[in-house]
């Protein structure tokens, strides 16, 4: 069975990790991650990071599609 938490393109994993840390920094959660580690972050904190990642990815995809037209 495939791991549902891995990107379809292995080379994109590094970019997604970079985005995750960038979003965490923008939200002011980077110090918490350094102090407590990802495993000790609250569900709310991790969800906030993930939600903002999705928003950025959607915005980027919309921009890319608009540039194609």
N, CA, C, O and CB atoms as a CASP TS submission, in Angstrom:
PFRMAT TS
TARGET T0000
AUTHOR 0000-0000-0000
METHOD Language model
MODEL 1
PARENT N/A
ATOM      1  N   UNK     1       0.849  -1.184   0.000  1.00  0.00           N
ATOM      2  CA  UNK     1       0.000   0.000   0.000  1.00  0.00           C
ATOM      3  C   UNK     1       0.893   1.245   0.000  1.00  0.00           C
ATOM      4  O   UNK     1       1.885   1.302   0.726  1.00  0.00           O
ATOM      5  CB  UNK     1      -0.965  -0.001   1.232  1.00  0.00           C
ATOM      6  N   UNK     2       0.540   2.225  -0.805  1.00  0.00           N
ATOM      7  CA  UNK     2       1.333   3.454  -0.926  1.00  0.00           C
ATOM      8  C   UNK     2       1.158   4.341   0.299  1.00  0.00           C
ATOM      9  O   UNK     2       0.108   4.339   0.942  1.00  0.00           O
ATOM     10  CB  UNK     2       0.937   4.227  -2.193  1.00  0.00           C
ATOM     11  N   UNK     3       2.198   5.091   0.608  1.00  0.00           N
ATOM     12  CA  UNK     3       2.159   6.044   1.717  1.00  0.00           C
ATOM     13  C   UNK     3       1.399   7.287   1.257  1.00  0.00           C
ATOM     14  O   UNK     3       1.869   8.005   0.374  1.00  0.00           O
ATOM     15  CB  UNK     3       3.607   6.415   2.202  1.00  0.00           C
ATOM     16  N   UNK     4       0.245   7.545   1.838  1.00  0.00           N
ATOM     17  CA  UNK     4      -0.603   8.668   1.432  1.00  0.00           C
ATOM     18  C   UNK     4      -0.040  10.021   1.849  1.00  0.00           C
ATOM     19  O   UNK     4      -0.574  11.057   1.453  1.00  0.00           O
ATOM     20  CB  UNK     4      -1.981   8.502   2.014  1.00  0.00           C
ATOM     21  N   UNK     5       1.016  10.030   2.632  1.00  0.00           N
ATOM     22  CA  UNK     5       1.575  11.289   3.123  1.00  0.00           C
ATOM     23  C   UNK     5       2.820  11.719   2.351  1.00  0.00           C
ATOM     24  O   UNK     5       3.486  12.678   2.742  1.00  0.00           O
ATOM     25  CB  UNK     5       1.909  11.165   4.593  1.00  0.00           C
ATOM     26  N   UNK     6       3.131  11.046   1.299  1.00  0.00           N
ATOM     27  CA  UNK     6       4.298  11.379   0.485  1.00  0.00           C
ATOM     28  C   UNK     6       3.841  12.041  -0.807  1.00  0.00           C
ATOM     29  O   UNK     6       2.815  11.662  -1.373  1.00  0.00           O
ATOM     30  CB  UNK     6       5.144  10.114   0.182  1.00  0.00           C
ATOM     31  N   UNK     7       4.597  13.026  -1.274  1.00  0.00           N
ATOM     32  CA  UNK     7       4.254  13.677  -2.541  1.00  0.00           C
ATOM     33  C   UNK     7       4.334  12.674  -3.702  1.00  0.00           C
ATOM     34  O   UNK     7       5.112  11.722  -3.652  1.00  0.00           O
ATOM     35  CB  UNK     7       5.195  14.879  -2.804  1.00  0.00           C
ATOM     36  N   UNK     8       3.532  12.894  -4.736  1.00  0.00           N
ATOM     37  CA  UNK     8       3.573  12.034  -5.916  1.00  0.00           C
ATOM     38  C   UNK     8       4.919  12.128  -6.617  1.00  0.00           C
ATOM     39  O   UNK     8       5.420  11.138  -7.150  1.00  0.00           O
ATOM     40  CB  UNK     8       2.452  12.402  -6.885  1.00  0.00           C
ATOM     41  N   UNK     9       5.498  13.317  -6.614  1.00  0.00           N
ATOM     42  CA  UNK     9       6.814  13.520  -7.220  1.00  0.00           C
ATOM     43  C   UNK     9       7.846  13.644  -6.103  1.00  0.00           C
ATOM     44  O   UNK     9       7.831  14.623  -5.357  1.00  0.00           O
ATOM     45  CB  UNK     9       6.827  14.788  -8.140  1.00  0.00           C
ATOM     46  N   UNK    10       8.733  12.674  -5.979  1.00  0.00           N
ATOM     47  CA  UNK    10       9.712  12.700  -4.874  1.00  0.00           C
ATOM     48  C   UNK    10      10.528  13.993  -4.814  1.00  0.00           C
ATOM     49  O   UNK    10      10.872  14.451  -3.724  1.00  0.00           O
ATOM     50  CB  UNK    10      10.660  11.524  -5.004  1.00  0.00           C
ATOM     51  N   UNK    11      10.839  14.582  -5.957  1.00  0.00           N
ATOM     52  CA  UNK    11      11.636  15.805  -5.959  1.00  0.00           C
ATOM     53  C   UNK    11      10.878  16.999  -5.370  1.00  0.00           C
ATOM     54  O   UNK    11      11.492  18.009  -5.025  1.00  0.00           O
ATOM     55  CB  UNK    11      12.077  16.127  -7.375  1.00  0.00           C
ATOM     56  N   UNK    12       9.563  16.893  -5.254  1.00  0.00           N
ATOM     57  CA  UNK    12       8.795  18.004  -4.693  1.00  0.00           C
ATOM     58  C   UNK    12       8.823  18.016  -3.163  1.00  0.00           C
ATOM     59  O   UNK    12       8.430  19.008  -2.549  1.00  0.00           O
ATOM     60  CB  UNK    12       7.357  17.936  -5.177  1.00  0.00           C
ATOM     61  N   UNK    13       9.276  16.944  -2.551  1.00  0.00           N
ATOM     62  CA  UNK    13       9.289  16.859  -1.090  1.00  0.00           C
ATOM     63  C   UNK    13      10.132  17.964  -0.469  1.00  0.00           C
ATOM     64  O   UNK    13       9.736  18.551   0.538  1.00  0.00           O
ATOM     65  CB  UNK    13       9.814  15.500  -0.645  1.00  0.00           C
ATOM     66  N   UNK    14      11.276  18.252  -1.051  1.00  0.00           N
ATOM     67  CA  UNK    14      12.152  19.310  -0.528  1.00  0.00           C
ATOM     68  C   UNK    14      11.462  20.674  -0.617  1.00  0.00           C
ATOM     69  O   UNK    14      11.539  21.471   0.319  1.00  0.00           O
ATOM     70  CB  UNK    14      13.495  19.338  -1.305  1.00  0.00           C
ATOM     71  N   UNK    15      10.792  20.943  -1.735  1.00  0.00           N
ATOM     72  CA  UNK    15      10.087  22.217  -1.911  1.00  0.00           C
ATOM     73  C   UNK    15       8.937  22.347  -0.920  1.00  0.00           C
ATOM     74  O   UNK    15       8.695  23.431  -0.389  1.00  0.00           O
ATOM     75  CB  UNK    15       9.560  22.345  -3.348  1.00  0.00           C
ATOM     76  N   UNK    16       8.230  21.254  -0.670  1.00  0.00           N
ATOM     77  CA  UNK    16       7.131  21.294   0.293  1.00  0.00           C
ATOM     78  C   UNK    16       7.647  21.509   1.715  1.00  0.00           C
ATOM     79  O   UNK    16       7.023  22.230   2.495  1.00  0.00           O
ATOM     80  CB  UNK    16       6.316  20.001   0.221  1.00  0.00           C
ATOM     81  N   UNK    17       8.762  20.901   2.055  1.00  0.00           N
ATOM     82  CA  UNK    17       9.359  21.129   3.375  1.00  0.00           C
ATOM     83  C   UNK    17       9.769  22.591   3.527  1.00  0.00           C
ATOM     84  O   UNK    17       9.560  23.198   4.578  1.00  0.00           O
ATOM     85  CB  UNK    17      10.580  20.206   3.589  1.00  0.00           C
ATOM     86  N   UNK    18      10.350  23.145   2.475  1.00  0.00           N
ATOM     87  CA  UNK    18      10.743  24.559   2.503  1.00  0.00           C
ATOM     88  C   UNK    18       9.510  25.442   2.711  1.00  0.00           C
ATOM     89  O   UNK    18       9.537  26.372   3.517  1.00  0.00           O
ATOM     90  CB  UNK    18      11.475  24.953   1.188  1.00  0.00           C
ATOM     91  N   UNK    19       8.442  25.150   1.988  1.00  0.00           N
ATOM     92  CA  UNK    19       7.204  25.917   2.119  1.00  0.00           C
ATOM     93  C   UNK    19       6.640  25.792   3.534  1.00  0.00           C
ATOM     94  O   UNK    19       6.154  26.770   4.101  1.00  0.00           O
ATOM     95  CB  UNK    19       6.165  25.443   1.087  1.00  0.00           C
ATOM     96  N   UNK    20       6.706  24.596   4.096  1.00  0.00           N
ATOM     97  CA  UNK    20       6.187  24.365   5.452  1.00  0.00           C
ATOM     98  C   UNK    20       6.906  25.257   6.468  1.00  0.00           C
ATOM     99  O   UNK    20       6.265  25.882   7.313  1.00  0.00           O
ATOM    100  CB  UNK    20       6.346  22.877   5.847  1.00  0.00           C
ATOM    101  N   UNK    21       8.230  25.313   6.381  1.00  0.00           N
ATOM    102  CA  UNK    21       8.999  26.146   7.307  1.00  0.00           C
ATOM    103  C   UNK    21       8.788  27.633   7.036  1.00  0.00           C
ATOM    104  O   UNK    21       8.769  28.439   7.966  1.00  0.00           O
ATOM    105  CB  UNK    21      10.485  25.808   7.211  1.00  0.00           C
ATOM    106  N   UNK    22       8.630  27.995   5.776  1.00  0.00           N
ATOM    107  CA  UNK    22       8.375  29.393   5.415  1.00  0.00           C
ATOM    108  C   UNK    22       7.042  29.861   5.997  1.00  0.00           C
ATOM    109  O   UNK    22       6.952  30.953   6.557  1.00  0.00           O
ATOM    110  CB  UNK    22       8.378  29.568   3.879  1.00  0.00           C
ATOM    111  N   UNK    23       6.016  29.034   5.863  1.00  0.00           N
ATOM    112  CA  UNK    23       4.692  29.366   6.415  1.00  0.00           C
ATOM    113  C   UNK    23       4.767  29.435   7.935  1.00  0.00           C
ATOM    114  O   UNK    23       4.217  30.354   8.543  1.00  0.00           O
ATOM    115  CB  UNK    23       3.627  28.320   5.974  1.00  0.00           C
ATOM    116  N   UNK    24       5.442  28.469   8.553  1.00  0.00           N
ATOM    117  CA  UNK    24       5.568  28.473  10.014  1.00  0.00           C
ATOM    118  C   UNK    24       6.240  29.752  10.486  1.00  0.00           C
ATOM    119  O   UNK    24       5.828  30.339  11.486  1.00  0.00           O
ATOM    120  CB  UNK    24       6.365  27.246  10.496  1.00  0.00           C
ATOM    121  N   UNK    25       7.266  30.185   9.774  1.00  0.00           N
ATOM    122  CA  UNK    25       7.956  31.426  10.131  1.00  0.00           C
ATOM    123  C   UNK    25       7.019  32.624   9.982  1.00  0.00           C
ATOM    124  O   UNK    25       6.974  33.491  10.855  1.00  0.00           O
ATOM    125  CB  UNK    25       9.212  31.618   9.255  1.00  0.00           C
ATOM    126  N   UNK    26       6.275  32.675   8.882  1.00  0.00           N
ATOM    127  CA  UNK    26       5.337  33.781   8.659  1.00  0.00           C
ATOM    128  C   UNK    26       4.262  33.843   9.748  1.00  0.00           C
ATOM    129  O   UNK    26       3.774  34.920  10.089  1.00  0.00           O
ATOM    130  CB  UNK    26       4.675  33.640   7.285  1.00  0.00           C
ATOM    131  N   UNK    27       3.903  32.683  10.285  1.00  0.00           N
ATOM    132  CA  UNK    27       2.880  32.624  11.332  1.00  0.00           C
ATOM    133  C   UNK    27       3.475  32.809  12.728  1.00  0.00           C
ATOM    134  O   UNK    27       2.744  32.825  13.718  1.00  0.00           O
ATOM    135  CB  UNK    27       2.138  31.294  11.262  1.00  0.00           C
ATOM    136  N   UNK    28       4.792  32.949  12.806  1.00  0.00           N
ATOM    137  CA  UNK    28       5.446  33.129  14.101  1.00  0.00           C
ATOM    138  C   UNK    28       5.550  31.849  14.902  1.00  0.00           C
ATOM    139  O   UNK    28       5.664  31.888  16.127  1.00  0.00           O
ATOM    140  CB  UNK    28       4.711  34.150  14.902  1.00  0.00           C
ATOM    141  N   UNK    29       5.512  30.710  14.221  1.00  0.00           N
ATOM    142  CA  UNK    29       5.576  29.419  14.910  1.00  0.00           C
ATOM    143  C   UNK    29       6.936  28.740  14.789  1.00  0.00           C
ATOM    144  O   UNK    29       7.138  27.659  15.341  1.00  0.00           O
ATOM    145  CB  UNK    29       4.513  28.503  14.369  1.00  0.00           C
ATOM    146  N   UNK    30       7.858  29.357  14.081  1.00  0.00           N
ATOM    147  CA  UNK    30       9.155  28.724  13.860  1.00  0.00           C
ATOM    148  C   UNK    30       9.942  28.516  15.152  1.00  0.00           C
ATOM    149  O   UNK    30      10.610  27.495  15.310  1.00  0.00           O
ATOM    150  CB  UNK    30       9.969  29.554  12.903  1.00  0.00           C
ATOM    151  N   UNK    31       9.869  29.470  16.072  1.00  0.00           N
ATOM    152  CA  UNK    31      10.570  29.305  17.352  1.00  0.00           C
ATOM    153  C   UNK    31       9.974  28.156  18.158  1.00  0.00           C
ATOM    154  O   UNK    31      10.700  27.414  18.819  1.00  0.00           O
ATOM    155  CB  UNK    31      10.511  30.607  18.171  1.00  0.00           C
ATOM    156  N   UNK    32       8.647  28.008  18.102  1.00  0.00           N
ATOM    157  CA  UNK    32       7.996  26.906  18.806  1.00  0.00           C
ATOM    158  C   UNK    32       8.450  25.563  18.248  1.00  0.00           C
ATOM    159  O   UNK    32       8.670  24.612  18.998  1.00  0.00           O
ATOM    160  CB  UNK    32       6.471  27.031  18.707  1.00  0.00           C
ATOM    161  N   UNK    33       8.588  25.492  16.927  1.00  0.00           N
ATOM    162  CA  UNK    33       9.030  24.249  16.297  1.00  0.00           C
ATOM    163  C   UNK    33      10.457  23.923  16.722  1.00  0.00           C
ATOM    164  O   UNK    33      10.781  22.770  17.007  1.00  0.00           O
ATOM    165  CB  UNK    33       8.936  24.351  14.759  1.00  0.00           C
ATOM    166  N   UNK    34      11.306  24.944  16.762  1.00  0.00           N
ATOM    167  CA  UNK    34      12.698  24.727  17.173  1.00  0.00           C
ATOM    168  C   UNK    34      12.779  24.266  18.622  1.00  0.00           C
ATOM    169  O   UNK    34      13.596  23.410  18.959  1.00  0.00           O
ATOM    170  CB  UNK    34      13.519  26.008  16.986  1.00  0.00           C
ATOM    171  N   UNK    35      11.935  24.830  19.476  1.00  0.00           N
ATOM    172  CA  UNK    35      11.967  24.495  20.898  1.00  0.00           C
ATOM    173  C   UNK    35      11.328  23.138  21.193  1.00  0.00           C
ATOM    174  O   UNK    35      11.887  22.333  21.938  1.00  0.00           O
ATOM    175  CB  UNK    35      11.264  25.573  21.695  1.00  0.00           C
ATOM    176  N   UNK    36      10.164  22.889  20.611  1.00  0.00           N
ATOM    177  CA  UNK    36       9.386  21.694  20.953  1.00  0.00           C
ATOM    178  C   UNK    36       9.458  20.584  19.922  1.00  0.00           C
ATOM    179  O   UNK    36       9.200  19.426  20.251  1.00  0.00           O
ATOM    180  CB  UNK    36       7.965  22.069  21.151  1.00  0.00           C
ATOM    181  N   UNK    37       9.802  20.904  18.689  1.00  0.00           N
ATOM    182  CA  UNK    37       9.804  19.913  17.616  1.00  0.00           C
ATOM    183  C   UNK    37       8.405  19.711  17.053  1.00  0.00           C
ATOM    184  O   UNK    37       7.405  20.020  17.701  1.00  0.00           O
ATOM    185  CB  UNK    37      10.362  18.585  18.118  1.00  0.00           C
ATOM    186  N   UNK    38       8.357  19.188  15.843  1.00  0.00           N
ATOM    187  CA  UNK    38       7.061  18.998  15.166  1.00  0.00           C
ATOM    188  C   UNK    38       6.143  18.067  15.952  1.00  0.00           C
ATOM    189  O   UNK    38       4.931  18.277  15.988  1.00  0.00           O
ATOM    190  CB  UNK    38       7.275  18.438  13.755  1.00  0.00           C
ATOM    191  N   UNK    39       6.703  17.058  16.569  1.00  0.00           N
ATOM    192  CA  UNK    39       5.889  16.071  17.282  1.00  0.00           C
ATOM    193  C   UNK    39       5.170  16.621  18.498  1.00  0.00           C
ATOM    194  O   UNK    39       4.222  16.004  18.983  1.00  0.00           O
ATOM    195  CB  UNK    39       6.744  14.935  17.704  1.00  0.00           C
ATOM    196  N   UNK    40       5.598  17.760  18.996  1.00  0.00           N
ATOM    197  CA  UNK    40       4.971  18.353  20.173  1.00  0.00           C
ATOM    198  C   UNK    40       4.162  19.600  19.858  1.00  0.00           C
ATOM    199  O   UNK    40       3.747  20.322  20.765  1.00  0.00           O
ATOM    200  CB  UNK    40       6.016  18.686  21.188  1.00  0.00           C
ATOM    201  N   UNK    41       3.936  19.855  18.572  1.00  0.00           N
ATOM    202  CA  UNK    41       3.089  20.986  18.178  1.00  0.00           C
ATOM    203  C   UNK    41       1.636  20.568  18.345  1.00  0.00           C
ATOM    204  O   UNK    41       1.301  19.390  18.216  1.00  0.00           O
ATOM    205  CB  UNK    41       3.380  21.438  16.699  1.00  0.00           C
ATOM    206  N   UNK    42       0.776  21.536  18.632  1.00  0.00           N
ATOM    207  CA  UNK    42      -0.639  21.204  18.788  1.00  0.00           C
ATOM    208  C   UNK    42      -1.269  20.958  17.416  1.00  0.00           C
ATOM    209  O   UNK    42      -0.749  21.387  16.386  1.00  0.00           O
ATOM    210  CB  UNK    42      -1.392  22.337  19.537  1.00  0.00           C
ATOM    211  N   UNK    43      -2.384  20.265  17.435  1.00  0.00           N
ATOM    212  CA  UNK    43      -3.127  20.020  16.197  1.00  0.00           C
ATOM    213  C   UNK    43      -3.525  21.339  15.559  1.00  0.00           C
ATOM    214  O   UNK    43      -3.487  21.477  14.336  1.00  0.00           O
ATOM    215  CB  UNK    43      -4.376  19.155  16.467  1.00  0.00           C
ATOM    216  N   UNK    44      -3.902  22.292  16.367  1.00  0.00           N
ATOM    217  CA  UNK    44      -4.297  23.608  15.856  1.00  0.00           C
ATOM    218  C   UNK    44      -3.134  24.290  15.140  1.00  0.00           C
ATOM    219  O   UNK    44      -3.316  24.857  14.063  1.00  0.00           O
ATOM    220  CB  UNK    44      -4.806  24.497  17.002  1.00  0.00           C
ATOM    221  N   UNK    45      -1.937  24.240  15.734  1.00  0.00           N
ATOM    222  CA  UNK    45      -0.763  24.875  15.126  1.00  0.00           C
ATOM    223  C   UNK    45      -0.394  24.215  13.797  1.00  0.00           C
ATOM    224  O   UNK    45      -0.160  24.889  12.794  1.00  0.00           O
ATOM    225  CB  UNK    45       0.429  24.814  16.087  1.00  0.00           C
ATOM    226  N   UNK    46      -0.348  22.895  13.814  1.00  0.00           N
ATOM    227  CA  UNK    46       0.015  22.172  12.600  1.00  0.00           C
ATOM    228  C   UNK    46      -1.057  22.374  11.525  1.00  0.00           C
ATOM    229  O   UNK    46      -0.736  22.514  10.345  1.00  0.00           O
ATOM    230  CB  UNK    46       0.204  20.666  12.902  1.00  0.00           C
ATOM    231  N   UNK    47      -2.311  22.389  11.930  1.00  0.00           N
ATOM    232  CA  UNK    47      -3.399  22.629  10.989  1.00  0.00           C
ATOM    233  C   UNK    47      -3.338  24.014  10.381  1.00  0.00           C
ATOM    234  O   UNK    47      -3.643  24.200   9.203  1.00  0.00           O
ATOM    235  CB  UNK    47      -4.725  22.436  11.671  1.00  0.00           C
ATOM    236  N   UNK    48      -2.945  24.982  11.184  1.00  0.00           N
ATOM    237  CA  UNK    48      -2.805  26.351  10.698  1.00  0.00           C
ATOM    238  C   UNK    48      -1.709  26.426   9.629  1.00  0.00           C
ATOM    239  O   UNK    48      -1.869  27.090   8.606  1.00  0.00           O
ATOM    240  CB  UNK    48      -2.487  27.312  11.867  1.00  0.00           C
ATOM    241  N   UNK    49      -0.610  25.741   9.883  1.00  0.00           N
ATOM    242  CA  UNK    49       0.487  25.713   8.912  1.00  0.00           C
ATOM    243  C   UNK    49       0.019  25.022   7.629  1.00  0.00           C
ATOM    244  O   UNK    49       0.210  25.547   6.532  1.00  0.00           O
ATOM    245  CB  UNK    49       1.733  24.987   9.503  1.00  0.00           C
ATOM    246  N   UNK    50      -0.584  23.861   7.769  1.00  0.00           N
ATOM    247  CA  UNK    50      -1.062  23.112   6.607  1.00  0.00           C
ATOM    248  C   UNK    50      -2.100  23.871   5.802  1.00  0.00           C
ATOM    249  O   UNK    50      -2.062  23.869   4.571  1.00  0.00           O
ATOM    250  CB  UNK    50      -1.638  21.797   7.047  1.00  0.00           C
ATOM    251  N   UNK    51      -3.020  24.516   6.487  1.00  0.00           N
ATOM    252  CA  UNK    51      -4.059  25.295   5.802  1.00  0.00           C
ATOM    253  C   UNK    51      -3.471  26.440   5.003  1.00  0.00           C
ATOM    254  O   UNK    51      -3.897  26.711   3.880  1.00  0.00           O
ATOM    255  CB  UNK    51      -5.060  25.837   6.805  1.00  0.00           C
ATOM    256  N   UNK    52      -2.497  27.105   5.582  1.00  0.00           N
ATOM    257  CA  UNK    52      -1.854  28.218   4.879  1.00  0.00           C
ATOM    258  C   UNK    52      -0.997  27.722   3.719  1.00  0.00           C
ATOM    259  O   UNK    52      -0.862  28.411   2.708  1.00  0.00           O
ATOM    260  CB  UNK    52      -0.996  29.035   5.849  1.00  0.00           C
ATOM    261  N   UNK    53      -0.419  26.533   3.860  1.00  0.00           N
ATOM    262  CA  UNK    53       0.322  25.949   2.739  1.00  0.00           C
ATOM    263  C   UNK    53      -0.622  25.707   1.568  1.00  0.00           C
ATOM    264  O   UNK    53      -0.298  26.032   0.425  1.00  0.00           O
ATOM    265  CB  UNK    53       1.013  24.626   3.162  1.00  0.00           C
ATOM    266  N   UNK    54      -1.785  25.137   1.853  1.00  0.00           N
ATOM    267  CA  UNK    54      -2.764  24.861   0.804  1.00  0.00           C
ATOM    268  C   UNK    54      -3.197  26.152   0.120  1.00  0.00           C
ATOM    269  O   UNK    54      -3.287  26.208  -1.106  1.00  0.00           O
ATOM    270  CB  UNK    54      -3.986  24.132   1.385  1.00  0.00           C
ATOM    271  N   UNK    55      -3.464  27.189   0.909  1.00  0.00           N
ATOM    272  CA  UNK    55      -3.859  28.480   0.327  1.00  0.00           C
ATOM    273  C   UNK    55      -2.791  29.003  -0.624  1.00  0.00           C
ATOM    274  O   UNK    55      -3.105  29.483  -1.714  1.00  0.00           O
ATOM    275  CB  UNK    55      -4.124  29.511   1.435  1.00  0.00           C
ATOM    276  N   UNK    56      -1.529  28.911  -0.213  1.00  0.00           N
ATOM    277  CA  UNK    56      -0.429  29.395  -1.069  1.00  0.00           C
ATOM    278  C   UNK    56      -0.299  28.568  -2.338  1.00  0.00           C
ATOM    279  O   UNK    56      -0.068  29.110  -3.419  1.00  0.00           O
ATOM    280  CB  UNK    56       0.896  29.369  -0.304  1.00  0.00           C
ATOM    281  N   UNK    57      -0.447  27.255  -2.202  1.00  0.00           N
ATOM    282  CA  UNK    57      -0.342  26.390  -3.374  1.00  0.00           C
ATOM    283  C   UNK    57      -1.476  26.654  -4.362  1.00  0.00           C
ATOM    284  O   UNK    57      -1.261  26.643  -5.574  1.00  0.00           O
ATOM    285  CB  UNK    57      -0.348  24.923  -2.951  1.00  0.00           C
ATOM    286  N   UNK    58      -2.669  26.889  -3.849  1.00  0.00           N
ATOM    287  CA  UNK    58      -3.801  27.207  -4.721  1.00  0.00           C
ATOM    288  C   UNK    58      -3.572  28.544  -5.410  1.00  0.00           C
ATOM    289  O   UNK    58      -3.798  28.671  -6.613  1.00  0.00           O
ATOM    290  CB  UNK    58      -5.121  27.235  -3.919  1.00  0.00           C
ATOM    291  N   UNK    59      -3.129  29.529  -4.662  1.00  0.00           N
ATOM    292  CA  UNK    59      -2.850  30.848  -5.240  1.00  0.00           C
ATOM    293  C   UNK    59      -1.818  30.750  -6.360  1.00  0.00           C
ATOM    294  O   UNK    59      -1.966  31.375  -7.410  1.00  0.00           O
ATOM    295  CB  UNK    59      -2.355  31.815  -4.154  1.00  0.00           C
ATOM    296  N   UNK    60      -0.763  29.952  -6.123  1.00  0.00           N
ATOM    297  CA  UNK    60       0.286  29.759  -7.133  1.00  0.00           C
ATOM    298  C   UNK    60      -0.272  29.069  -8.370  1.00  0.00           C
ATOM    299  O   UNK    60       0.038  29.465  -9.493  1.00  0.00           O
ATOM    300  CB  UNK    60       1.452  28.937  -6.554  1.00  0.00           C
ATOM    301  N   UNK    61      -1.091  28.046  -8.173  1.00  0.00           N
ATOM    302  CA  UNK    61      -1.686  27.332  -9.308  1.00  0.00           C
ATOM    303  C   UNK    61      -2.598  28.264 -10.103  1.00  0.00           C
ATOM    304  O   UNK    61      -2.608  28.214 -11.333  1.00  0.00           O
ATOM    305  CB  UNK    61      -2.478  26.095  -8.820  1.00  0.00           C
ATOM    306  N   UNK    62      -3.358  29.108  -9.421  1.00  0.00           N
ATOM    307  CA  UNK    62      -4.223  30.062 -10.115  1.00  0.00           C
ATOM    308  C   UNK    62      -3.413  31.049 -10.933  1.00  0.00           C
ATOM    309  O   UNK    62      -3.777  31.375 -12.063  1.00  0.00           O
ATOM    310  CB  UNK    62      -5.097  30.809  -9.120  1.00  0.00           C
ATOM    311  N   UNK    63      -2.313  31.525 -10.362  1.00  0.00           N
ATOM    312  CA  UNK    63      -1.438  32.451 -11.094  1.00  0.00           C
ATOM    313  C   UNK    63      -0.848  31.782 -12.319  1.00  0.00           C
ATOM    314  O   UNK    63      -0.801  32.376 -13.396  1.00  0.00           O
ATOM    315  CB  UNK    63      -0.313  32.965 -10.188  1.00  0.00           C
ATOM    316  N   UNK    64      -0.395  30.542 -12.157  1.00  0.00           N
ATOM    317  CA  UNK    64       0.181  29.806 -13.288  1.00  0.00           C
ATOM    318  C   UNK    64      -0.853  29.609 -14.387  1.00  0.00           C
ATOM    319  O   UNK    64      -0.535  29.754 -15.567  1.00  0.00           O
ATOM    320  CB  UNK    64       0.725  28.445 -12.827  1.00  0.00           C
ATOM    321  N   UNK    65      -2.083  29.281 -14.014  1.00  0.00           N
ATOM    322  CA  UNK    65      -3.134  29.089 -15.013  1.00  0.00           C
ATOM    323  C   UNK    65      -3.481  30.406 -15.708  1.00  0.00           C
ATOM    324  O   UNK    65      -3.724  30.429 -16.915  1.00  0.00           O
ATOM    325  CB  UNK    65      -4.387  28.491 -14.360  1.00  0.00           C
ATOM    326  N   UNK    66      -3.505  31.483 -14.957  1.00  0.00           N
ATOM    327  CA  UNK    66      -3.815  32.789 -15.544  1.00  0.00           C
ATOM    328  C   UNK    66      -2.734  33.218 -16.543  1.00  0.00           C
ATOM    329  O   UNK    66      -3.030  33.857 -17.553  1.00  0.00           O
ATOM    330  CB  UNK    66      -3.961  33.849 -14.438  1.00  0.00           C
ATOM    331  N   UNK    67      -1.480  32.859 -16.250  1.00  0.00           N
ATOM    332  CA  UNK    67      -0.381  33.203 -17.152  1.00  0.00           C
ATOM    333  C   UNK    67      -0.439  32.395 -18.441  1.00  0.00           C
ATOM    334  O   UNK    67       0.063  32.844 -19.472  1.00  0.00           O
ATOM    335  CB  UNK    67       0.957  32.979 -16.462  1.00  0.00           C
ATOM    336  N   UNK    68      -1.042  31.210 -18.401  1.00  0.00           N
ATOM    337  CA  UNK    68      -1.167  30.380 -19.599  1.00  0.00           C
ATOM    338  C   UNK    68      -2.166  30.964 -20.588  1.00  0.00           C
ATOM    339  O   UNK    68      -2.047  30.757 -21.796  1.00  0.00           O
ATOM    340  CB  UNK    68      -1.585  28.968 -19.220  1.00  0.00           C
ATOM    341  N   UNK    69      -3.152  31.694 -20.074  1.00  0.00           N
ATOM    342  CA  UNK    69      -4.207  32.244 -20.947  1.00  0.00           C
ATOM    343  C   UNK    69      -3.794  33.457 -21.696  1.00  0.00           C
ATOM    344  O   UNK    69      -4.586  34.010 -22.459  1.00  0.00           O
ATOM    345  CB  UNK    69      -5.407  32.570 -20.160  1.00  0.00           C
TER
END
